[in-house]
Amino acid sequence: MNKILLSLTLALGLFGIAQATVPQRRQFTHKQPDGTSLRLTSVANGRYITYATTDGLAVLRGTDGNFYYAQPAAGEWQCTTHLAHNQAERTTAETALLNKHSLPIEAASQMLANRYPTPRLQRATRSEASTADGLGTYKKSAPGTVCSIGSPVIPVVMVNFADRTFTDTIDATKVTRFFNEPGYADEQGSKGSVKDYFTAQSQGLFTPTFSVVATVTLPKGYAYYGANSTSGRIDEHITDFITDALAQAEKTVDFSAYATNGEVPLVSFMFAGPGEQSSFEKGCEDYIWAQFSTRSFTVNQGAVRINSYFVGNELLQSYGATPNDITAAHMDGVGLFSHEFGHALGLPDFYYTGRNAAIKDSLLTMDYWSIMDYGQYYFNGYAPPGYTAYERSFMGWLRVTELSEAQTGVKLYAFGQEELGPTAYVIRNPECPSEYYLLENRQIGTWYPKRMGTGMLVTHVDYEAGAWLSNAVNNDPLHQRMAYIPADNKKDGTRTRKGITLTQLFNGYKGDLFPGLQNVTSLTDDTLPATTLFNGTAGKLGKPILNISQNEQGVISFDFITPGPSSITEMPGTTPTAAKAVYSLTGRRILNWQQAEPGVYILSDGTKVIKH
């Protein structure tokens, strides 16, 4: 049995202009050749993938498909010839060896960070927003490779390999329907086509059409194009994949039909079989990892330039108890393509894109709340939640109303009810207009599931162009620049991180909304969570949101308080004027002033008062 591993079975996207999709987060059990069952977690961020034991030791998959301990050697990874085991099943000698030579997954990740520093991505790949505050402008396109306003036609090339072709039921007609058909529902849980998703999210401002222009067969097998290099590069021959596919396609396709001034914004390639980012069986490292890139190519004798491409897989596999137990394979959902197409429109990733495994395993980012994070995998990608208010505004699809003056009974309507009133509010840091809180109303619909609850979703944005451009928005655990504020002060992550049932997981998401399961009716400087700030001298927003409620029609109401006089006013024991509501410092409305305990209170005009 060959126990020797490739020197590094990691997959790192070294294209300075490429982005790979976040991998599915799964724990799995692998049957080792000595009969033991090894519990592992895949550790990846879209540029690399490796594996860790439950106690945090780095292991590598051998050419025989089994897992071996890794050890450091001259700044590199090096495999041992020792099969990996769960901590409780290790021998005394094995434990002693690991005490001397094991490699913690955190140290392994740091080696990669040192060797492969995060590249600064090209403008069109990860653009800063069209406005200085990052919010964008209604009906103005975001500066991605594909204009986010309009009705572009995107060419799609279906790609077979020499040794792997599309399944019999997935042909050009099926793929065309998947991309374009209103109400597409072939796969269980599907809510619509890719075009349905973007038409709904943009409310008709962006209605792309996808045209399957060719089905080609490449001269080499899938493992050639998808294999990861021994130095750590993901999909070492991905350039060959693109050039070979285009060489076949341009024999029958006039790409100038999809060009403006000789340039095609994007070509989509769908390849036969599963993708590495969502696969776990032996040999899955040889699958291509789904990705978007602004690397350009010319076709039609150099007459047409292709400015960006997306590469995605045909199939999503289901697994049994072990990685090699593939129980089913169906066409992958719209979530994968919609996530990557979001990059083409200019959006960054909102998950952790760094290489520190310890941070990645513990840091909770936007998760299911954003398709640019783990939301792309909701219901296996067949029913991804709709874009957040920030994402819609960034792409020019949403008007956001600024709250600056104190108001009571502010109404917040659900997305799609703009004729009734505002569907998103922004509250800015007065010392830094690019830092703000966004309020939106989440209600059940085609692209928003009942199991995530209803209510007001609050996100805290601290926009900085460099973080967006370098695709590192949420890489600092102490300074996440795009983060939701959970009403219950608890983020829930994903199932594999918590080891809980889906019902428990999504009850946690219901608790993220205001007022939510816990009936949280206020968000102030003094509540938990609090309206904290990263910029300026105050450290707190100083603009309480009080008396949050949701009626039977799903309309959110709240009172918005702005700073009043800086001094504290003495208040006699009589009831304040009826025009001014009174709140405790934690946001609880005081209905009977005479019975209120002595202390400091806030009036609805922002004035602080004291009662003795």
N, C-alpha and C positions, 0 to 999 in steps of 0.2 A: 504494500500500500504506500502510495506516495504521500508522505507527511510534510513535505517541504512546501512552503507557501510562497507565493509571489511576494517580493520584498515589502509591498504595501498594497493591500487590496482596498484602498480608499479611492473615492471618486471625487476629485476636486475640479470644479469648473474653472479652468484657467483662462477662458476667454475673457479678456477685460471688457467685453461688450456683450456677454451672455448672462442670462439668468435662468436658473433651473427651478422647477416647482418644488415646494416643500414636500418632503416625503411623508407618507402615511405613518403615524406613530403607532407602533404595535410592539407588544411583547410576544414572544413565541417560544416554543419548546422544540429543541432539535435532538433527535436520537443519535447519540454518538456510537461509533463502531464497537465500543466495549460494553454496550448495553445500557449505559446511563443516559438520563434525559437532562439536557442542559437548558436552563431558562435564560433567555437572552433578550436584550433590548437593542433595536437598531438605533444608532446615533448618527444623525445626518442633518444637513441644513440646505440641501439642494446643490452643494458643490462637492461634498464628500459623503461617504457612507462607511461606517464601520460598526462594530458590535461591542457590547459591554455585558459582563456578567451582572447578576443582581447586586453584587457587592462592589461594582465599579471598576473591574479589571478589564483592560482592553484585550480583545481576542480577534483573531483574523480567520477568515475562511480559507481553508486549504484547497489546493487543486483537486483534492478528493471530495470536496464538498463538506468536510467536517471542520470543527473549530478548534484552534490551538491558541495557547497563551502567546501574547506578544511581549517583547522586551526591548528596551532602548539599546541602541548601538551607534555610537558616533553621531548623535543627533538624528538618527533615522529610526524607523521601526524595523524590528527583525523578528521573524517568527521563531518559536521554539519547536521542538518535536514532541511537546507534551500536550496531550489532549486536555481541553478545558473541562472543568467540572463545577457544579454548584458548590458553594462554600461548605455546606454540611457534608458533602460526599468526598472531600479531598483527604488524601492520606497525610500522615504526619510529615513524610518526606516531601510530598508535594507542597504542603503549606510552608515548610522551611525554605524550599526553593523559591516560592513566590515572594516570601519575605525579603529575599535578596535581589530577585531579578524581575519581578512583575512590573507592569506598566499601567498605572492608573489611567482611566480614560481621559481625565482632565489633563494629565501631562501629555498624552498622545495628541490631544487637540491643540495644546500649546505649541508642540513641535510643528504641526501643520501651519499654525498662525505665523510662526517665525519663518518658515520656508516659503509660504505662499501668502504674502500680505494681500489684504483686500484691495483689488484694483479700483481705481476711480473710473466710473463708467461714463461712456459717451453721453452727451446731452440728450440725444433722442432716445436713449435706452432708459435712463432714469432721470427724467427731467425734473427740475424745480418747477413749481406751479407757474401759471400765467400771471399771477399777481404776487406782490411782495409778502402778503400775509398767508399765502398758500391755499386760499379758499377758491381761487378761480373767479371767473365772471360768468354770469348766466348767459347762455347761448353763445359763448366764446369757447372755441376748442382748447383743450389742454394740448401742450406741445409735445405729443408723442409722435411716433412714426406714422400712425394712422390718425387722421383728424376725427375727433370725437363728436363732431357735429356734421350731419349729412348722411348720405346713403352709398357708401363705397361698395364695390364688388371685389371680394377677396378670392383669388384663385386658390384652389385646393388640389394638391397632388397626392394620390394614394400610392403608397410605396410598398411593393413586395420585395422580399429578399430572395436570393438564389435558393435558399433552403427553407423559407417560410413565407406563406402567402395568407391573404385575408381568408377568414372563414367563409364557407359557402353562402351564408345568409347575409353577409355584409359586403355589398357591392356598391357601385357608384350611386345607384338609385337610393339605397338605404342611407349612405353617407350624406347625400343631398338632402334627404328628409330630416336627418339628425340636425343638420345645420339650419335648415330653413322652414320646415313644415310647421304651420300654426298648430299648437296643441300636441306636438310630437310626444308620444307616450308608449313607445315600444317596450322599453325596459321598465321593470317594476319600480314604481315611485317617481318616474319621470314626470316633470311638470310642464315641459315644453321644449322647444328647440333653442339652439344658441341665439338665433335671431329673435325669438320670443323674449328671451332673457334681456337682451340689450334694448329692444324696443320698449319693454316695460320699464326698465331702470331709467331710461332717458325720457320717458313719456313721449316717444315719437321723434325726439330730436336726433337720435342716432339709430338708423335702420339698415344695418349691413346685410348684404346678400353674399352667399358663399357658393362659388361655382366650381364643381369638380371638373377640372380641365383635362386630367390625364390619370391613367393608372399605369405605373411603370414597374419593371422588375430590375433590381440591381444585380450587377455581375458577381457579387460576393455574398456570403452568408451573414446573418444578423450578428453573429458573434464578432465578426471582423469590425463592423461599424460601431458596435456597442461596447466592445471590450475596454476596460480601464487600464491605463498604463501602470507599469511597475513603479513609476516615480510619483504616482498619485493623481494623474489627470483623468477626469471623467471623460468617457467616450472619446478616446484618443483619436479616432478616425471620423469624427462627426463632420469634418470638412469634406472628407471623401463622400460621405453620405449625401451631403447637399449637392456637391458638384456632379456626382454620378446620377442623382435623381433629376437634376436640371438638364443634364446632357440627354437623358432619355426623353424628358418632357418636351424640350424645345424642338424635338423632331416633328411634333404634331401641334404644338401650341404656339400661337403668336402672342407673346406676353405684352406686346405693345397695346393690345386691346384693353389692358388693365392698368396702363401707365398714364401718368400726367407729366408732360414735358420729358418723356423718356424714362420716367422713374415709377416703379411699382412699389407702393408703400410696404406691402407685406405679402408673402406667399406662405401658405400653410401646408405642411407635410404631415400626413397621417400614415404611420408605418404599421405593418402587420404585426400582430402579437401584443403582449403586455409591455409595460414600461418598467424600468428598474426602480423608479421612485415608489411604486406601489406593489413590488414583488418581493418574495422571500425565499423561494425554492432554490435548490442547488442549481448553480449556473446563472442565476438572475443578474449577476454583475455584468453579464454579456448583453443584457438588454439595453437599449438606448434610454437615457433619462430625459423625460419631457423638458423642453426648454424653449426660451425665446431669445433671439439675438438680433442686434443691429449690424452684424457683419454683412457686408454687401457683396453681391455677385452680379456679373453681367451675363446676359443671354442674347439669343438671336444675333449672333456675330457681333456682339458688343454694342448693339443698338439700344438695348434696354438694360437699365440697372435695377436690381432688386435691393431695396434698402433694409429690409429686415425679414426674418423668417420665424415661424413657429414649428416645432417638431413635437408631435403628440402621438400617443399609442392608440391602437385599435381596441384593446381588451383590458378589462379590469377583472382580476381573478379573485375568487373566494377560496378561503382556506379552512381546513379542518383543524385537528389538534396539533399538527406539525407543519412546518413550512413546505414539505414536499407533498402534503395532502391537499391537492387542488381539487376542490369540490365542484366548481363551476367557473365559467368565464363568459362574460357578457360585454357588449360594447360599453366603453367607458362613458361616464356621464358628462353633462355640459359643464360641470364645475371646473374640470381640468382646463378645458379650452378657455372658459370665461376668465379664469385666473390669469392665464398667460396673455390672453387678448387684452386684459387690463393693463399689462405692461406695455403692449403696443400702443395703448391710448395714453400712456405716460405715468401710470400709477406705480409706486414702489411696493415692495413687500412690507407687511406689517408684523411679520413674525421675526424672531431673532435670526439674523443671517450671519452671525459670527461663528467662531470655531471653538469656543470654550464649551466643552460638553457639560460641565457642571452647571454653568449658567443656562445653557439650552434646556437642560432637564428640569430646572427649577423655575425659570422665568416664565411667567404667564403674561401673554401679550393679548392681542385682540381675539385669538382663537376662533371659535365659531361665529363671533359677531361680524367678522369680515371675510369676504371671499378672497381678499388679498393676504389672508392668514389661513387658518384651518377650515374656514367656512366652505372652501371649495370641495371638501370631502363630506359635507353634510349629506346624509342618506346616500353614501357612496358616490357623491357627486351628481346624483340625478335630480336633486332639488336644493341647490345652494341658496342660502339666504340672500336677499337683495343687498345692494350696496348701502353703506352707511351714508348719512347726510354729508359727511366730509367728502367721501369719494364721489358722490353725485355732484356736489358743488365744484370740486376740483375739475371735473370734466365738463362743466358748463351746463349741467342738467337740472340744477336746482337753485331757486332763489332762497337766500338765507336772510332772515330779518334780524337786525341787531337790536338787542335790548340795552337801553342806556338810561331811560327814565323809570322811576318807580311806578309800578302799576299793580293793581289788584285784579284778580279774576282773569289773568292772561290765559288765552286759549291756544292750545297746540293741537293741530289736526294731523291725521295720518297722511303719509305720502299718497298722493293721488287725489287729495281733497283740497287742492289749492284754491278752488273756487270759494271755499268756506272761510279760508284764512291761512295764516302761516303754517307751514309744515316743518320748519326748522328755525331755531333761534341761535344766535351767537352772543355770548357775553365775554367781552374782551378784558384782558389785563390792561388797566389804564396806563401803565408804564411801558407796555410792550404789546402793540396791536397784533403781532404775529403769534401771541399766546392767547388762547381763548378756550372757553367751554362751549360745546355744541349740544343742543337739546333737540331730540327728535322723538316722534311718536310711533312706536312699533305696534302694529295691529295685524291680525292673521290675514293672509292672502296667498296668492299663488306662489310667490317667492318669499314667503315668511311663514314658518311652521307654528302650529298651535303649541307644540311642546316647549317652545322657548318663551312662552308667556306674552303678555301685553303690558304696555306701559311706556314710560318715558326712559329712553336710553340717553345717557350723558357721556360724552367723550371729552377728554382733555387733550388739546393739541398745542404743541409748542413747535411751530414750523421754523425750520432752518434749512435753507436751500441746499447746503452742503450735505446734510444728512439724507435728504431726499435724493440728491444726485448720486451719492455713493451707496444708496440702498442700505443704509444703516440706521433706519428710523428708530428702531427699538432695540438697539444693541447695548445700550447702557442700562443696567438694571436699576440704577438710581435716577435715571432721567429718561424714561420712556416718552417719546415725543408724540405718540398716537396711542392713547390708552382709554379704555372705557372705565367709568367710575361705578363700581358695583354698589347698589343701594344697600345691600346687606353687608358691605365691607368685606366680601369674600369672593375671590376669583376661583373658578372651578376647573379651568383647563380642559383636558380631554380624558376620555375613559382610561386610556392606557397609563396616564400619569397618576390617576387616582385609584384605579382598581375597583371602581364602583359600577353599579348598574346604570344603564342609560336613563332609566326613570329618575334615579338619584342625581345623575349628572345634570339633566335638563331642568329638574326642580331648582338646582343651583342657578341655572341661567335665568329662570323666572325671577329669582331673588335679586338679579342684577338690575332689574327695572324699578322705576319709581311709580307708584308706591309699592308695587310688587307684592310678593307673598308675605313680606314682613310689615307691610303697610308703612313704609318709610315715607314720611310726608314733608321732609325738609332736607336741604343740602346747604350748609353754611360753613363759615370758618371754624365753627365749634363742634360740628357733628362728626361722626365717624361713618363714612369717609368725610373729609373736609375739602373745601375748595382751596387747595394749596396752589402756589405759583412757583415757577422756577426763576423768573426774571423780576427785577425791580427790588425795591427795599422792603415792601410790605410783607411778602411771604404768603399772604392770604388775599383772596379776591375781594373780600369786603362787600359782596353783593349777594345777600342771602336769597335763596329760593325757598319759599315757605308755602304751607297749606296745599301741597301737591295732592291732586285727586284725579280719578278717572271715572267718567260717568258710563251709563249703560251703552251709550253710542260710541264709546271708545275715545271720546274727546278728553284730553288732559287739560286741567286747570291748575294754576298756581299763582302765588303772589310774588312779585319781584321787588326787592328792596334795594335801593341805592344809598350810598353813604349820606347821612344827614350831618348836622353840626358836630364838630369834633368833640365838643364838651358834653358831659352828661348832665341832663336837666333834672332838677328836683321835681318829682311828681307828687302831688298831694294824694291822699287816700281816696279821692273821688274817681269816678269812671272817666277815662279820656274821651275826647270828642268822638262821636260815633263814626266820623269819617276816617278815623285812624285806627286800624286794627293793631293789636298788641301781641307781641310774640316773646317767648323766652329766648335766651341766647342759643338754645339748641333747636330753635325753630318751631316749638310747640305754640299754637295759638292760645292766647289767654282769653277765655270767654267771659270770665267774671273777674274784673279788676279788683273789686273789693275783697275777694277771697284769695287773691294772689299772695304768695309768700313774699316777704321782703327780698329785694334783690334788684339787679339791673335787667331791663327789658328793652325791646326794640319796637318802635312804632313803624307803621307801614311807609312812612316817608323817610325812614332811615335814622330818625332821631333816637338816641339812646336815653332812656329815662331810668331813674332810680326810685324805688319805693321802699320806705323805711317801715 
